[in-house]
Amino acid sequence: MIAVLQSAHPLRHAASQIGYWRTLHPDLTITGRPLADTPALPVLTRADVGRLAADTVREGYFHAPQVIAPAYAARLARVVDNLVRNGIPPVFCLVYDEFWNMFAGLDPLLRALLGEGYRLLPADIWAWHVAPTEGASGWGPHRDLPRLDALRADGRPRVVNVWLPLTDAGPDNACMYVLPAHLDPNFPEHVDGGRFGLEDWQNIRALPAHAGSALGWNTQVLHWGGRCSARATAPRISVGIYFRSADCDLRRPAPDPARTGCAPLPFGPALALPFEARLEAIAGALDLYNKRIPSDFPTTWEAIFAFARRHRRGT
């Protein structure tokens, strides 16, 4: 039965055609420039930007207010839910413009943290669908890029991981947790090999987040997704993208074959990501962040990996 499912799965062949994705969600768009026509977005005030940038320098992370409307977040969450029901990993949501342009409202903050001309590396994308079942979980405790050169001397990051929930995330459905940088005994000198034990468990901070708000952290901060309880009533659906300063090429401090050929792209209205480039980006992300694919998609994982091999840049 599994072999039949694998061979018939749309990721084998149909997913390479733009028409498949347009038919799957005809209300969404796939153009060459996903940020050219962004929706009306809540605007971060100058005070918001100043406060959130200061939080990031001192504590290593920020928690921004809603940058997309709740109704818009709910619409996109339904898309991810539909992908998962079809045996397709959530990261494929980034084939659509809407999942790129929902980050546009963070531009003032990202410019304050990373400087003008900041960029994204297309392969460093991911999306999550944590089912509302007891024991389901996000990713375990980790640091994204534990290197001293990922921070500037003034504490501003060179790389920021932005995580945007499309459903409300709380302790019952695996919200994010963080050890704030100023309370971390290993930060910043020993993040590349220090101990993970805590002197005081009360330093851990839960980060419940409303749908459409945004969390972000520098790549040295210890963080993780929680574990669902039996009281969870909705999945935790979220999307994450790495952004980095113009003078930081993540391919050098964090070399990985999946990043080969993926040039950093300036993030703004001129961002060019045609359909084929999005398939390559998704394939690169599957190479980078694939550890849980077999367990999360037990009947379709072979088709998923076949897609990644077929669309990997340079193959």
N, C-alpha and C positions, 0 to 999 in steps of 0.2 A: 504493500500500500504506500509506504514512504517513497519507494522508487517511482511509483506512478505520479505522486504529488510533485516530486522533485522535477521530473522530466516535463511535466505539464505547466510548471509554475511560470507566470509571466516574466520573471526576471531572467529566464533562459533566453528569450528572444524578444517578446513584445516590448519590454521595458526600454529597449534601445531606440524605440520609435517615439517621437514626441506626441504622436496621435494617441498613444496608449494613455499617457498621463493627462492629456487634455480631456479624454473621454472619462477617465476615472474621476476627475474633479473639474467639470467644465466651468465652474464659477471662479476658478483661479487662473492666473496667467503665467505664461512662460515666454519671456521676451529676451532680447539680447542684453538689456540693461535693467536689472531688477530694481534699481533705486531711482529710475527716471521719473516714476509716477508713484510717489509714496502717499499713503493715506493721511488724512488729517490726524496728527499725533498730539497727545498732550506734550506741552513744552516744559522742559526743565528751566526754572528761573535761575538767574545769576546766583542767588543765595543758595539754591539747591546745589548748583555746580560747585561752589566754594566749599560747602559743608561736606559733600560727598568726596571731593578730592582730598580734603583734609583727613577724612575718615580713612581713605585708602592709604595715605602716607603713614598715618599713625598705627592703624589696626590691620592694615593689609587687605581690607575689603570694603566694598560699599553696598548699600541696599537702597536703590533708587525707587522713587514712587512710580506709579504706573506710567509706562511710556507708550503703551497701546491700550485702547479702550477695552473694557471687560468683554463686551459683545464680540469684538474683533478677535480677542484671545480665544473665546469659546468657539468661534467659527473655525479657527485654525486647529484647535484641540480636536475637533471632530474629524478633521483631515487625518491627523496622526492616528487617531483611534481606528479609522477605516483602514489605513495602511497595515496596522498590526493585525487586524481581523483577516486581512488577505495574506498574512505571512510575510509581510514586507517590513524590514527594519525602519524605525521612525526617521532615521537620518535621510531617507528618501524624500521626506517632506521638502528638503532644500532644492528639489527640482523646480519648485514654484517660486515666483518672484516674491510673494507675500512673506515667505519665511526668511528672506534676506532683508526686505525693507522694514520689517518690524523693529530692527535695531537702529534705524535712522534717528529716532528720537534721542538716542544717547550721544549723538555727535558732539554737543558742547562739552559734555563731561570727558569723552574720550580725547578731544583736542586738549583739554586742560591737563589730562594725565600723560598723554603720549606725544603731544605736540602736533603741529600742523603736518598734513601729509601722512598721517598714520595709515597703516595698511592691515589687511587680513591675508592669511595664507589659506587658500581654499580647502586644502586637505584637513585643516584643523577645525573641523565642524563635527557636531554630534547632536543627537536628539534622543530623548528617553521617554519611555512609557512604562511606568512602574505600576503594575496592576494593584488594585485595592484589595489584596488578599493577604492574610496574616503571613508574615515572613518575607514577603517580597521586599526588595531593597534597591537602593541606588548603589553607586560604586563605593567601595570601602575607603578607609582613610588613606590619603596620598597627598603628595605635593606634585604639581604639574611639571615644573622645571626647576629643580632645586639647585640653582646656580647663583652665585653672588652677582655676576654681571647681568642678571635679569632685573636688577634694581639700580637706579642712579644714586649718586652720592646724597642727594636731597631726599631720598626715600620714594621718589616717584618710580613707578614700574616702567620697564621697557616692553613688557608683555602683560596684557590683561585678558583673563578668561571671563567672558560675559555669559551669564546663565539666565535665561528668560523663561519663567514658568507660564504655561498656557492654561493651567488649572490652579486653583488654590492649593498651596503646599503647606502642610502642617505636620506636627509630630506623628499624627496617626497615619499619614500617607507618605512618609519618607522624605520630609523636608531636608534641606541642607543643614549641616552643622559645620562649625569652623572653630579653630583655635586662634583667636586674634593674635596678630603678630606681636603686639607689645606684651602679651602674656605667655608667649611661647619661649621656653628656656633655650631652644635651639636656634632661635631666629636672631640675626640672620647668619651668624658665622658657621653654624653647624647643620644647616638644613640639608646638606648633601651627604650626611652620614651620622647625624646625631641621634640620640635616643628618642623614642616616641612616647616614653612613659611620662606621665603628668604628675607634678608635685601636688596639684590641686585640681580635682575634677570639676570644680565649680568654674574654672576658667573656660570650659567649653560653652559655646553659645549656639543655641538653636536659632535658625533663621526662617521662621514661617513667612511665607510670601504670598501676596495676592496675585491672581492671574493678571498678567500684563505688566507687573512690576519687573525689576531687574536686579540681579545680584552680580557682583564682579569682584575678582580678587587677583592679586599678583600671583605669579606662578610658584612662589615659595611657601605660600600659606597652606597649612595643614587643614584639609577639609574632607567632607564625605557626605554621602547621602544616607539618610536614616533607613529604618526598617519599618514596614507597615505593621499596624496592629489589626486585630479583628474588627476594630471600630472604623476602619477606613471605609469611606463611602464613595470615593472617586479616585481615579488613577492620578498619579503625578506625571504630568506631561510637560516637557520642557525642551528647550533648544539652546545649545551653547556654541559660541564662536570665539576663537582667539583673535585678538587685535594686538598689533605691535607698532612701536615707533618706527619712523622712517629709517633710523640708523640701526635697526635690529633685524637681522635676517635669521629667523628661527632655524633655518636649515643648517646653520653653522654651529650654534650651541647645542642643538638637538638634532643631529643628522639621523635620517631614517630614509630608507629607499622609497617609502610612500610619498615623501616630500620632493623627491627628485623631479625637476622640471616644473614644479609648482611655484611660479614667481609670485612674490607678494604683490597684492593689488591695492591701489589707493581706494579707500572706502568713501564713496560719495556718488552723486548723480551720474557721473561718467563711468562708474564701475561696469566693466564689460564681462558678462558671464553668459555666453550663449549656451544653448542646451547641451551640446557635446562637452563643453568645459565643466558643466555641472555634473554630468555623469562621471567624468574623470575625478572631480573633487570628491564625490560620494565614494567612488572606488578607492581613492586614497584614504579617506576616513575609515572605510571598512578595514583596510590594511593596518591602520594605526591603532584602532580601538575595537578590535574584533573579539576580544577574549570571551565575551558572554553570548556571542551569536549562536553557537551550537545549543546551549542550554535554553536560551530565550526563544529560539526558532527551531525546535527539534525536527520538524517535518520539512523545513525549507532551507536549512543552512547550506546544503550543498549547492543549491541554485544561487544563493546569495554570494557565496565565495566564487562561483563560476562567473557571476556578473563582475565581481571585483577584478578577477584575473583578466577578463575580456576588455575592461574599460580603464585599466591602470594606465596612467600616462607613460608613453614610451614603449608600450607593448604592441 
